[in-house]
Amino acid sequence: MRIHALLLAGGDGNRFGADIPKQFVRLAGEQILVRSARGVAAAGVDQLVVVSHPAWLAETSAALERAGLPIPTKVVAGGSTRNESTRNGLASLAADDDDIVLVHDAVRPLVPVDVVRRSIEPIASGTADASDTVIPSADTLVIVDGGSVVEIPDRSRYRRGQTPQVFRAGILARAYAAAAEAGDLTATDDCSLVLRYVPGVRLAAVAGDEVNLKITTRIDMVMADRMLQMQLLDPAADGLVRAERSLEGSRLLVVGGTHGIGEAIAEEARRRGSSVAVDGRSRGLDVRDPEVVRERVDGAASQLGGLDHVICTAGILRVGPIVEGDAAGIAEVIDVNVTGTLYVARAAHAHLRDSRGSFTAFASSSFTLGRPGYVAYSASKAAVVNLVQGLAAEWADEGIRVNAISPERTDTPMRRRAFPDEARDGLLQSGDVAKATLRLLGTDLTGQVLDVRRHDPS
């Protein structure tokens, strides 16, 4: 039994209003199409077929080739309707009846890997012939006829449909054969077609996720970008981030690696077989000096024989009312946290371009909301997030991945100095942040802002 995935990318983007179809628009540095393909490929499927708009076949093939997905991938031309596109993709699979076929919208780029796996499970286990990914509706549902409200149904029985939709290959083929014979390829999704033409089909509902939104309008892009800043990286579980590559033999530079989180990252990376160089203020590095930063980054690259990953944890935190802070202290917070991070990234660029590596910066849980008592720090961490997402887009074509880690309150020397009377038992530990960070380095993710927390607040 093999698992085949169809990624439907046949839209022309009319409702989105861009010069190109929306699947080619970049979301935090990576094309929507590629993000969706990565999410599906990471779920353990055996092959991926992307069903493209006929006028964009070359562009689709080029995007997938650059992505370097770890599974066999091909591109076929879609039809004039969604059903025709699915049928074209299905015909290209040469799937056995007992194989599994997964169908996903290319413009749902944030689908969690767990949702994809969850949608496959009922068919793989034999408990269902097909599955539909659904989420509850938080809004009241209203049935309108001719401008008048005629019914308000019980919303507890209703769900909002997402993708993926997953089928036993023989069931889906049977539905399409019957629909084609009836001249009825008008369903808006494949589960509707299966329900209509395969009597007695066992169709399971599986839980989707609110982040798995479909990008149709520019407002959806704004929401998707914000959702990228709300992803949770659990230190104790893979969740969103599943490392596909080992760090053994990789070359890491940790700037800010002499204390706290940076030191923990360096120690954990060495345990995993990486060659690690560290630098920081205690070794005389001032990240506000671009020439010194460049010399030290080049020196680390020379020492290690190149750089695969550069991590910048350098930062300072000053606490107190902003009106009582001196100008030099406020400037230092901004200069170290923002400008210093940018200087490190710029100095690392050429080395990471050569290795097609990654740059990781550190934000903070305070980036989402300015905090009284450390306004400059909160503002600087919001700037780091924008810095990361801008660099992710700017460096995407060079194969450099750029991400940010946003840990919750962590027990570090910097935090102890700032909050000497704070209870420590509720704080995240540096080692947990290190493990989560290193898992991120083993992925193909870019443009992500990942929260690290001990407990999921949901």
Buried (B, 14 or more C-beta within 10 A) or exposed (E): EBBBBBBBBBBEBEEBEEEEBBBBBBBBBBBBBBBBBBBBBBBEBBBBBBBBBEEBBEBBBEBBEEBEBEBEBEBBBBBEBBBBBBBBBBEBBEBEEEBBBBBBBBBBBBBBBBBBBBBBBBBBEEEBBBBBBBBEEEEEEEEEEEEEEEEEEEBEEEBBBBBBBBBBBBBBBBBBEBBBEEEEBEBEBBBBBBBBBBEEBBBBBBBBBEBBBBBBEBEBBEBBBEBBBEBBBBBEBEBBBBEEEEBEEBBBBBBBBBBBBBBBBBBBBBEBEBBBBBBBBEEEBBBBEBEBBBEBBBEBBEEBEBBBBBBBBBBBBBEBEEEEBEEEEBBBBBBBBBBBBBBBBBBBBBBBEBBEBBBBBBBBBBBBEBBEEBBBBBBBBBBBBBBBBBBBBEBBEEBBBBBBBBBBBBBBEBBBEBBEEEEEEEBBBBBBBBBBBBBBBBBBBBBBBBBBBBEEEE
